Amino acid sequence: MTLELLPALVAFAFVTVITPGPNNLMLMVSGANFGFRRSVPHMLGIGLGFPAMVALVGIGVMQVFDLWPASYAILRVLSVVYLLYLAWKIANAAPPSEVQAGGRPLTFLQSAAFQWVNPKAWSMALSAITLYAASRDLVAVLWVAGIYVAVSLVSTTSWTVLGQQMRRLLKNPARLRVFNWVMAALLVATLIPVLWAGQG
């Protein structure tokens, strides 16, 4: 990748991570339900887990799809099932008193592992490598992954703080339940592009 492409890569990475998607919606829910400090491992899992995924996709995972196209269809099915499960968990989250007592946000490893079944993450990773590291040269791949580390810091912090600020409005259990159901519905809605693409 040439330095001339760097501004375009930064803009592409920023737009793809800041727009609503499963990661950002889940961070907002975590910020609202658990606060900023308890959501930090979740944030770091995304901020480091997704760039690691980008690097691994660039280094060789894309070759699996090239050699065995059916693997991508299998991945899509697993992603849909897991996101529906997460939406159900969010919709049925405990009220605030129970959240404080026993609820837990995603851990670093859980949120890092989630990237591998996140349809938006796969779309972003494949697009970034195709557009900015098409040669799959290690240096180019690491540049793309490194840019994602930087922009993810801004994105994860912003969405978690947004959720934390909404926490003040959600002290009422009924409001929090409505919020969680709306977030669950939006999470399911992020599957529409995946399912639509599957019709082609």
Secondary structure, DSSP 8 states (H G I E B T S, - for coil): --GGGHHHHHHHHHHHHHS-SHHHHHHHHHHHHH-HHHHHHHHHHHHHHHHHHHHHIIIIIHHHHHH-THHHHHHHHHHHHHHHHHHHHHHT---HHHHHHH-----HHHHHHHGGG-HHHHHHHHHHHHHH-TT--HHHHHHHHHHHHHHHHHHHHHHHHHHHHHHGGG-SHHHHHHHHHHHHHHHHHTTHHHHHHHT-
